Amino acid sequence: MKCSKLLLLALATILFSSGCNIANRRIPQKTDFTGTCTPVKDISPGTTEVLESGKLLVTGQTSEWYDSTNITLVTGQSIWIANRVMEPDFSSAKLWGTAVINVGVKNEGDPVLGKWELIWEATLTGGVFDPETGTLTQGIIKGEACGTGVSGNVVGMVGHWIYTMDFSKGDIYYSTGYIK
């Protein structure tokens, strides 16, 4: 009994002397954000394959976008790598991929203040394809992304994004989310 009391006292002394005070621990604050994600340029069309079902499989489509939000920690150039399985008439699709957000980059040569790495998935519903323009004129994409800050002023942070695009309103994603 004396040995266990002595061990408990020694452990408590070590914890308190090393700065581990459970009563005063710091809990990361959640910071909400809203914004838009607008296209900058296509980098690669990826590859397209017609599956036995008639659906289209697109892999490796890469594009640059600009994320503008009400907080600087998630504002900057974003590079998206997209994959999707799409109905032949473009009416619906399942999408997934990865992305990188280079915080602070708006123009070529701007310094990268931080970097996020994201994984994401989304769905397209109600798509209407215009063969004359080669674009979707209607439909809604709703997606979610989660990411980790891997460098700079966001290293160690975790983020969650919700993106929504209504093609009848143009090629722009509206985003909401939070970081911790």
N, C-alpha and C positions, 0 to 999 in steps of 0.2 A: 504494500500500500504506500509506504514512504517512497519507494522507487518510482511509482507511477505519478505521485504528486510532484516529485522532484523533476521528472521528465516533462510533465505538463507546464511547470513553472519555467523550465529552460526553454521550451518551445514558445511560450508566450513572450518571454524576454527577447528571443531571436526575432519573432515576427514584429514586435513593436519597435525594436531598435533598427530594423531594416526598412521601416517606413510603411509596412503593410498594416494599415489601420482600416479594418472592415467598415467601421462606422462612418468613416470619411472617404470611402472609395469614390472615385470619379466615374460616373456613368456617362457614356458618350451621348451628346445631344443629337436629336433628330432634326435635320434642317430640310424643310419642304422647298420645292422649286416648281416653276411652270415655265414654259417656253415654246419655241418652235424649232423645227429642223427642216432646213430648205436645201434643195439640191444645188451642187456646185458643178460637178462634172462626172461623167461615166468614165471609169478606168478600164474595165473589162466586161464584155457581155457574158463571160462564162461559157459554159457548154450547154446545149439543149439536146435532150434525148426523148424520143417518143416511146413511152412504155407500152407493153402488150395491152394494157387497159385502154390505151388511147390518150391517157393523161400525159402531160409534158413534165419532164424532170429537168429543171435548170439548176446547175451547180456552179459555184464560184463567181457569180456576178458581183463585180466590185464597183463601188461608187463613192465619191466624196460628197459630203453634206456639211452644212454649218449649223451647229446647235447654238441657239441664242436663248439664254434663260435669264431669270431674274437674280441669279447668283453666279459669280465668276467661276466657282469651283467645278461647274459642269458646262461651261460655255467654251466653245472652240470648234476646230475642225474635227469632223468625224469621218472615218473610213469604215464602210460597211461591206461585209462579204455575205452575200445572200444565196440561199438555196431554196427551191420551192418545188412542190408537186402541184400542178395546176390542171384544172379541167380544160379540155380542148377548146371550149368556147370562152375561156378566161373568166367564167362566172364566179369561180371560187378557187381557193388555193390554201395550202398549208405552207408556211414559210419559216425558216430558221437560219441561224448563222452566228457570226461573231462581229464585233465592232471594236474600234479604238477611238477614244476621244482625246485629242491633243489640246489640253486646256490652254487658253490664251492665244491660240493660232487662228487668225482670220485670213491673213494674206501670206503668200509664200515668203519665207524668211523670218516670220515672226518667231520669237523664242517659245519653246514648249515649256509652260510653267508646271505642268503635271500631266499624267497620262492615266487614263482609265482603260481597262480591258473588260469588254462586255460579252455575254452570250445572250441570245434573244430568240423568241419565237413569236409567230403572229398568224392570223388568219385573214383571208380576203373573202368577203361575201358581197353578193349583188354586183359583181363586176360586169361591165358592158364595154366591149372592145370596139374601137373605131378603126376599121382596116385602112381607111384613107390616111389617118394621121399615125397609125401604129401605136396608139396609146389607149389606156383605159379612160373612159369619160365618166363612168359611174362606178360605184363600189366603195366599200369601206374596209380599210385594213386596221385591225386592232392588234397591238402587240405589247409584250412585256420584255424587259431586259433587266438583267442584274449584272453588276460589275464591281470590280475591285480597283482601287487606286494603286497603281504599281510604281509610280515615281513622282518626284516633285512635291508640290503642295497638297496632293491628294493621297500620297502613299499611306496605305493601311486603312483608308476609308472604304466603306461599302455603300453601294448605291442601288436604287431600284427605280426603273423608268417605266412609264406607261405611255405608249405612242398610239395616236389615232390619226388616220388620214382619210378624208372624204374626197374622193377623186372629182366629185362635182364642184368642189371648191378649189381645185388646183393641186399641184404636187407639193404639198406642205404637210408635215407631221406636226401635230400639237402634242406637247409632252407635259406630263406631270410626274412628280416623283419625290424621292427624299434621299438624303445621304446621312450616314452616321460616321 
